[in-house]
Amino acid sequence: MIVSLLLLFSAIYLVMILLFAGASASSGTRLDQGYRPRVAIVIAARNEEDHIGACLDSLVALRYPAEFLDVVVVDDRSTDRTGEIIGQFTKIHPHIRALRIEPESPLPPGKTSAVMSGIDMSGGEIIMFTDADCAVSPGWVENTVAHYSDSSVGVVAGFTSLAGESRFEKMQALDWFVLTSVASATARLGFPVTAIGTNLSVRREAYDSVGGYRKIPFSVTEDYALFHAVTASGRWRARFPMDRSTLVRSTACRTLKQLFSQKKRWFTGGRGMDFKSLLIFAFPYIFNLLMLLGVFFAPWWTVGLALGVKLIVDLLLCLPSLITFRRLSLLLVYPLFEIYYYAYVLLFPPLVIFGSEITWKETRFRS
């Protein structure tokens, strides 16, 4: 029984991942480069004194006309120099504005409230998001909004590259390219499943049409909740281009504890997935579980074949993004990544099912 299932799942996995690799590789087509809507950029920052300056420097360097930009930086109850650094930029650049959420504010704690407040304050036909520990490419805005020249597009996501020199950091960077390649592919194939808030945008009309964050059910992954609400409405299409000009750069988790917390938050936030999305992420879990069971209950050649298929097609999935974003050096940590990937795919679903506490920026949530 396990032999038959392993062979079947190996064949399906091969076809599915090759399809995803081809779809993500062909997702980078841009549309009207002359499209110039007014754009709001919303950033939530909490105790980000080490990163917010570099983030705002990258926004100042955008090629998009400053008169068409409204950058709102939300200082969410920071206790360090974050607010002071933001203030230095607002004095020099009129299109950058600050919003301070005080510790005694009646707003619920968490990133969702900060982002929602920034959206309410901002003006612009397109709303773009990144994180305070990120730096955007000069062409990030102009080449993202080009996709909105198609009036049916309601949300556009993009790739994020993680910086870092250690094997631990490079392993995370490779992981992000694999995950976002799948997300890019599913958007290209017409059934978008997820996006990451480090590089995300939404048409304001689409945001308002789903009621905004006041109507979207609370999630510890507010970026996924917004993406899912817009795409699930049936009215709006999603784009997730593999485009070097829209790449955002961020930092990897420095410790295993931070990485564990991040993954737990992501998996918990994905509880509300629709059936097709759940199927895409459940399939690798079942496949990996079958390989583990096969070690004890199947001939060695069956497990070896399944593992060989997985190693080869996972590599083919990440190659287009590594080539596009010039990160082929990450292949040096590919064996380490596969061990890590196998472990967390099996570990986190049970943690999420049985529930646990989630921590974000010193704020705790019950999942």
Backbone torsions as a table, in degrees:
resi	resn	phi	psi	omega
1	MET	NA	-48.7	-179.6
2	ILE	-66.4	-35.6	178.1
3	VAL	-60.6	-46.8	-179.8
4	SER	-63.5	-42.7	180.0
5	LEU	-65.7	-40.8	179.1
6	LEU	-62.6	-43.2	179.0
7	LEU	-65.4	-41.6	179.6
8	LEU	-64.5	-47.9	-178.4
9	PHE	-67.3	-32.8	176.5
10	SER	-63.6	-42.6	-179.5
11	ALA	-66.1	-44.3	-179.8
12	ILE	-65.0	-42.9	179.8
13	TYR	-60.9	-41.8	178.3
14	LEU	-58.5	-50.3	-178.4
15	VAL	-66.0	-44.4	-176.4
16	MET	-63.2	-47.4	-176.6
17	ILE	-70.8	-37.2	176.0
18	LEU	-63.3	-38.3	176.0
19	LEU	-63.1	-43.3	178.6
20	PHE	-64.4	-40.3	-179.7
21	ALA	-61.8	-43.9	179.0
22	GLY	-66.8	-40.4	-178.4
23	ALA	-67.6	-43.2	-179.8
24	SER	-66.9	-36.6	-179.9
25	ALA	-65.6	-25.0	-177.8
26	SER	-103.3	18.5	-172.9
27	SER	-95.0	2.3	-169.4
28	GLY	-90.5	5.7	-178.0
29	THR	-64.6	129.1	177.6
30	ARG	-102.8	162.5	-177.0
31	LEU	-108.3	-128.8	-172.2
32	ASP	-69.2	105.4	-179.0
33	GLN	-72.0	-13.1	179.5
34	GLY	-93.3	0.8	-178.7
35	TYR	-69.7	123.9	-174.5
36	ARG	-131.2	70.0	174.8
37	PRO	-76.8	164.5	172.5
38	ARG	-75.3	134.8	-171.5
39	VAL	-123.2	131.8	171.4
40	ALA	-100.8	136.1	174.2
41	ILE	-117.6	120.8	-176.0
42	VAL	-114.4	127.5	-179.9
43	ILE	-130.4	126.6	174.5
44	ALA	-98.3	127.7	-177.5
45	ALA	-129.9	129.4	175.3
46	ARG	-135.7	113.7	-178.7
47	ASN	52.6	55.3	-177.1
48	GLU	-117.0	36.3	-177.3
49	GLU	-60.9	-25.1	-179.5
50	ASP	-78.7	-17.0	-172.5
51	HIS	-124.1	-28.4	-169.1
52	ILE	-62.0	-32.1	179.1
53	GLY	-63.1	-46.3	179.1
54	ALA	-65.5	-36.8	177.8
55	CYS	-61.3	-48.8	-178.3
56	LEU	-69.8	-32.6	174.4
57	ASP	-58.6	-41.9	-179.5
58	SER	-68.1	-32.7	178.4
59	LEU	-72.3	-35.2	176.3
60	VAL	-64.8	-30.7	-177.4
61	ALA	-84.8	3.1	178.7
62	LEU	-59.5	143.6	178.3
63	ARG	-78.4	-13.4	-177.8
64	TYR	-69.2	140.7	-178.6
65	PRO	-57.7	129.5	-177.2
66	ALA	-60.7	-30.4	-178.8
67	GLU	-70.2	-12.4	177.0
68	PHE	-102.5	8.9	-177.3
69	LEU	-115.7	142.6	173.0
70	ASP	-133.6	98.2	-177.3
71	VAL	-94.3	119.6	179.1
72	VAL	-115.1	117.5	179.2
73	VAL	-106.9	118.6	-176.6
74	VAL	-97.4	111.9	176.1
75	ASP	-84.3	100.9	-171.8
76	ASP	-91.7	82.6	173.8
77	ARG	60.8	31.6	-179.4
78	SER	-64.1	146.6	178.0
79	THR	-115.4	6.7	177.8
80	ASP	-111.8	-151.7	-176.0
81	ARG	-89.0	12.4	-178.0
82	THR	-54.8	-50.2	-178.7
83	GLY	-61.8	-38.1	179.2
84	GLU	-64.4	-42.8	-179.7
85	ILE	-66.3	-41.9	177.3
86	ILE	-59.4	-43.1	-179.5
87	GLY	-59.8	-34.5	178.3
88	GLN	-62.6	-35.7	179.5
89	PHE	-76.9	-39.6	-177.4
90	THR	-65.6	-27.6	178.6
91	LYS	-69.5	-29.5	-175.1
92	ILE	-97.0	-33.3	-172.9
93	HIS	-118.3	105.9	-175.9
94	PRO	-61.6	-25.2	-177.8
95	HIS	-83.1	0.1	174.9
96	ILE	-106.3	123.4	-178.9
97	ARG	-123.5	151.5	-178.9
98	ALA	-113.0	144.8	173.6
99	LEU	-130.5	121.4	-178.0
100	ARG	-102.4	124.2	171.6
101	ILE	-99.0	114.6	-175.9
102	GLU	-76.3	155.5	-179.8
103	PRO	-56.1	-33.6	-178.5
104	GLU	-87.2	8.1	-178.9
105	SER	-59.4	141.7	178.0
106	PRO	-74.5	-9.1	178.5
107	LEU	-62.4	141.3	177.4
108	PRO	-61.0	145.4	177.9
109	PRO	-67.8	156.8	177.9
110	GLY	118.5	162.7	-173.6
111	LYS	-67.5	-33.0	-177.7
112	THR	-56.7	-46.2	-179.5
113	SER	-63.1	-39.9	-179.7
114	ALA	-65.5	-45.6	-180.0
115	VAL	-64.9	-44.0	179.2
116	MET	-59.5	-41.8	178.9
117	SER	-63.8	-39.9	178.0
118	GLY	-65.9	-39.2	177.4
119	ILE	-64.1	-43.7	179.8
120	ASP	-59.2	-36.6	-176.8
121	MET	-79.9	-25.0	-171.3
122	SER	-83.2	163.4	172.1
123	GLY	-128.3	145.5	-178.9
124	GLY	149.5	146.3	179.8
125	GLU	-72.7	-33.4	178.8
126	ILE	-115.5	134.9	177.8
127	ILE	-111.2	125.3	-179.7
128	MET	-116.2	147.7	-177.5
129	PHE	-128.3	142.5	164.2
130	THR	-149.0	175.7	-178.0
131	ASP	-101.0	160.6	-176.5
132	ALA	-67.7	-19.2	178.3
133	ASP	-98.9	22.2	-179.2
134	CYS	-114.8	160.0	171.4
135	ALA	-130.0	132.9	-175.8
136	VAL	-97.7	159.3	176.4
137	SER	-77.7	152.7	179.8
138	PRO	-55.3	-32.1	-179.0
139	GLY	-94.8	11.9	-174.8
140	TRP	-55.1	-49.2	-176.0
141	VAL	-73.6	-52.9	-173.1
142	GLU	-62.3	-34.4	-178.4
143	ASN	-88.4	-15.6	171.5
144	THR	-80.6	-48.1	-176.0
145	VAL	-67.7	-17.9	177.1
146	ALA	-56.9	-31.3	-180.0
147	HIS	-70.3	-23.2	-179.3
148	TYR	-80.6	-2.6	172.5
149	SER	-65.6	-18.2	169.2
150	ASP	-85.8	111.6	-173.0
151	SER	-65.6	-12.6	179.3
152	SER	-84.7	-11.5	-177.7
153	VAL	-82.7	124.4	-179.0
154	GLY	-108.2	-21.0	-176.9
155	VAL	-149.5	138.2	178.6
156	VAL	-131.6	128.2	177.1
157	ALA	-113.4	171.8	180.0
158	GLY	-151.5	174.3	-176.5
159	PHE	-84.7	153.4	176.5
160	THR	-129.6	133.6	178.5
161	SER	-108.5	130.2	-179.7
162	LEU	-93.0	132.4	177.7
163	ALA	-86.2	158.9	177.6
164	GLY	147.9	146.4	-176.7
165	GLU	-105.2	-20.8	-178.1
166	SER	-76.7	160.4	178.2
167	ARG	-63.3	-34.5	178.7
168	PHE	-62.4	-43.4	179.8
169	GLU	-71.4	-40.1	179.1
170	LYS	-66.4	-34.9	176.5
171	MET	-60.3	-42.4	177.5
172	GLN	-65.8	-39.5	179.1
173	ALA	-61.1	-43.2	178.1
174	LEU	-64.4	-39.8	177.7
175	ASP	-59.1	-44.6	179.7
176	TRP	-63.1	-38.1	178.9
177	PHE	-67.0	-36.7	177.5
178	VAL	-66.3	-49.2	-177.5
179	LEU	-63.9	-43.9	-178.9
180	THR	-73.5	-24.4	173.7
181	SER	-65.7	-40.7	176.3
182	VAL	-64.4	-44.0	179.7
183	ALA	-63.1	-40.9	177.8
184	SER	-63.8	-42.6	-178.5
185	ALA	-64.2	-44.3	-177.7
186	THR	-66.9	-34.5	175.3
187	ALA	-65.3	-41.4	178.8
188	ARG	-63.3	-35.6	-177.9
189	LEU	-83.8	-4.1	173.6
190	GLY	95.9	8.8	174.9
191	PHE	-135.2	71.0	-176.4
192	PRO	-59.1	140.3	-176.0
193	VAL	-115.0	-33.8	-175.2
194	THR	-163.9	170.0	175.2
195	ALA	-156.3	167.2	-178.9
196	ILE	-120.6	137.1	-172.8
197	GLY	-69.7	-6.3	175.1
198	THR	-67.5	-21.9	-177.2
199	ASN	-152.0	82.0	-173.2
200	LEU	-145.2	147.1	176.0
201	SER	-146.9	158.5	-179.4
202	VAL	-146.5	143.4	172.9
203	ARG	-70.3	132.8	-177.0
204	ARG	-59.5	-36.6	178.3
205	GLU	-60.4	-38.3	178.1
206	ALA	-69.1	-41.3	177.5
207	TYR	-59.6	-46.7	-179.4
208	ASP	-67.9	-32.2	-176.1
209	SER	-67.3	-24.2	177.6
210	VAL	-100.4	7.5	176.3
211	GLY	89.0	2.2	-179.3
212	GLY	63.9	-169.2	-176.8
213	TYR	-68.4	-16.4	177.4
214	ARG	-70.4	-25.8	-178.8
215	LYS	-105.0	-23.6	179.9
216	ILE	-72.7	129.6	179.8
217	PRO	-55.8	141.3	-177.5
218	PHE	-59.3	141.2	176.1
219	SER	-146.0	146.7	175.7
220	VAL	-72.6	-11.3	172.5
221	THR	-116.9	81.8	-175.1
222	GLU	-64.0	-27.8	179.2
223	ASP	-66.7	-47.1	176.6
224	TYR	-62.7	-40.9	-178.9
225	ALA	-60.2	-42.3	178.3
226	LEU	-67.2	-46.8	179.6
227	PHE	-57.9	-45.3	-178.4
228	HIS	-66.4	-41.6	-178.8
229	ALA	-61.6	-43.6	-178.1
230	VAL	-68.9	-47.0	-176.3
231	THR	-72.5	-30.6	-179.1
232	ALA	-76.9	-13.9	-178.2
233	SER	-67.0	-21.5	-179.8
234	GLY	84.1	-6.4	-177.3
235	ARG	-95.7	-26.6	-169.5
236	TRP	-120.2	144.8	176.2
237	ARG	-96.5	159.3	179.2
238	ALA	-118.0	147.0	172.6
239	ARG	-125.6	143.4	177.8
240	PHE	-143.3	75.1	-173.1
241	PRO	-74.4	143.0	170.3
242	MET	-89.4	90.1	-168.5
243	ASP	-135.6	118.0	-177.0
244	ARG	-64.7	-27.0	-177.4
245	SER	-74.1	-15.0	178.5
246	THR	-109.5	11.9	-177.9
247	LEU	-65.5	139.1	173.6
248	VAL	-111.8	141.1	179.5
249	ARG	-109.2	135.8	-179.1
250	SER	-136.9	-174.9	-178.7
251	THR	-112.1	146.0	178.1
252	ALA	-81.1	159.7	173.2
253	CYS	-62.9	139.7	-175.9
254	ARG	-88.7	-23.6	-177.5
255	THR	-128.4	160.5	177.4
256	LEU	-63.9	-34.0	178.7
257	LYS	-63.8	-43.9	177.8
258	GLN	-63.2	-41.8	-180.0
259	LEU	-65.5	-42.1	178.2
260	PHE	-59.7	-44.5	179.5
261	SER	-63.5	-40.8	179.3
262	GLN	-63.1	-48.1	-178.5
263	LYS	-64.4	-39.7	179.5
264	LYS	-63.2	-39.3	178.4
265	ARG	-66.0	-42.3	179.8
266	TRP	-62.8	-48.2	-178.1
267	PHE	-64.9	-39.3	178.6
268	THR	-64.5	-42.3	179.1
269	GLY	-64.0	-21.3	-179.6
270	GLY	-86.5	7.4	-179.4
271	ARG	-60.4	-30.2	-176.0
272	GLY	-87.4	17.1	-178.9
273	MET	-60.2	146.3	172.9
274	ASP	-75.7	176.3	-171.2
275	PHE	-62.7	-44.1	-177.1
276	LYS	-65.1	-38.4	178.5
277	SER	-67.7	-43.0	179.8
278	LEU	-61.3	-38.5	-179.7
279	LEU	-63.9	-41.5	-179.3
280	ILE	-61.7	-40.9	-178.4
281	PHE	-86.4	-22.9	178.9
282	ALA	-76.8	-30.1	-177.1
283	PHE	-59.9	-49.2	177.5
284	PRO	-60.6	-34.2	178.4
285	TYR	-61.8	-47.7	-179.2
286	ILE	-64.8	-41.1	179.5
287	PHE	-61.2	-47.1	179.1
288	ASN	-64.7	-38.7	178.3
289	LEU	-64.1	-40.3	178.3
290	LEU	-63.3	-38.8	178.1
291	MET	-64.4	-39.3	178.0
292	LEU	-64.6	-44.8	177.6
293	LEU	-65.5	-34.2	-179.6
294	GLY	-63.1	-27.5	177.1
295	VAL	-58.4	-32.3	-176.5
296	PHE	-100.6	-25.8	-169.9
297	PHE	-127.2	10.9	-178.5
298	ALA	-137.8	157.3	176.3
299	PRO	-59.7	149.4	-175.7
300	TRP	-59.9	-34.8	-176.0
301	TRP	-66.9	-29.1	179.5
302	THR	-67.5	-47.2	179.1
303	VAL	-65.0	-41.0	179.1
304	GLY	-61.8	-40.6	178.8
305	LEU	-65.3	-46.4	-179.9
306	ALA	-61.9	-43.4	179.5
307	LEU	-64.9	-39.7	178.6
308	GLY	-62.7	-42.1	176.9
309	VAL	-60.9	-46.1	-178.9
310	LYS	-61.5	-46.0	-177.9
311	LEU	-62.8	-40.3	-176.8
312	ILE	-71.9	-47.6	-174.7
313	VAL	-74.6	-30.4	173.7
314	ASP	-62.4	-39.0	177.6
315	LEU	-64.6	-44.0	179.5
316	LEU	-65.2	-30.8	179.0
317	LEU	-66.1	-42.6	-175.2
318	CYS	-85.4	-15.8	-176.2
319	LEU	-58.8	-46.6	-179.3
320	PRO	-56.8	-41.8	-179.9
321	SER	-71.3	-38.3	179.2
322	LEU	-65.0	-35.3	177.1
323	ILE	-71.7	-47.2	-178.1
324	THR	-59.6	-43.5	-174.9
325	PHE	-99.1	10.7	172.9
326	ARG	57.1	49.8	179.9
327	ARG	-125.4	35.9	-179.3
328	LEU	-61.7	-20.9	179.0
329	SER	-62.9	-19.6	179.0
330	LEU	-66.0	-16.6	179.1
331	LEU	-64.2	-17.8	178.3
332	LEU	-65.1	-24.5	179.5
333	VAL	-104.0	13.8	-177.5
334	TYR	-58.4	-44.6	178.1
335	PRO	-59.9	-42.3	178.0
336	LEU	-63.7	-41.0	178.8
337	PHE	-60.3	-42.4	-177.5
338	GLU	-63.1	-37.7	176.6
339	ILE	-65.1	-46.9	179.2
340	TYR	-61.8	-44.8	-178.6
341	TYR	-62.6	-44.6	179.3
342	TYR	-60.8	-41.9	-176.6
343	ALA	-67.4	-47.0	-174.3
344	TYR	-76.0	-27.6	176.2
345	VAL	-63.1	-35.3	178.3
346	LEU	-82.4	-30.8	-171.9
347	LEU	-78.8	-46.3	-166.1
348	PHE	-76.9	-35.7	178.3
349	PRO	-54.5	-44.8	176.6
350	PRO	-63.2	-36.4	178.2
351	LEU	-61.5	-40.7	-177.9
352	VAL	-71.4	-41.2	-178.6
353	ILE	-60.4	-42.1	-176.8
354	PHE	-85.9	-5.8	174.6
355	GLY	80.1	148.7	179.8
356	SER	-166.5	170.3	-179.6
357	GLU	-84.7	137.8	179.5
358	ILE	-111.8	136.2	177.5
359	THR	-119.3	129.3	174.2
360	TRP	-134.8	119.5	178.1
361	LYS	50.9	51.8	178.8
362	GLU	67.5	4.5	178.5
363	THR	-103.7	131.6	-177.6
364	ARG	-104.4	140.1	178.4
365	PHE	-130.2	143.6	172.4
366	ARG	-87.8	127.8	-178.5
367	SER	-91.0	NA	NA
